[in-house]
Amino acid sequence: MSELKREPPRSDKIFLKCVSNKYRLNATARRAVAAARLARVVALATV
């Protein structure tokens, strides 16, 4: 824990940015998967 306290606050900001980017990527990936599933269901329904 003492090592973490020694790190500059700038690294904290970078870490937070990375985490938020990861969450954003996960959200877009989930949306893409949901859209693909929806398209698949629609395609199956029309055939």
NORNORFEN-V972381 format. One line per field, one symbol per residue. psi: psi as a letter, one per 40 degrees, with the letter a starting at -180 (. if undefined). A space follows every 50 residues. Layout:
# NORNORFEN-V972381
psi = ???
This chain:
# NORNORFEN-V972381
psi = ddddddiidddddddddddddddddddddddddddddddddddddd.
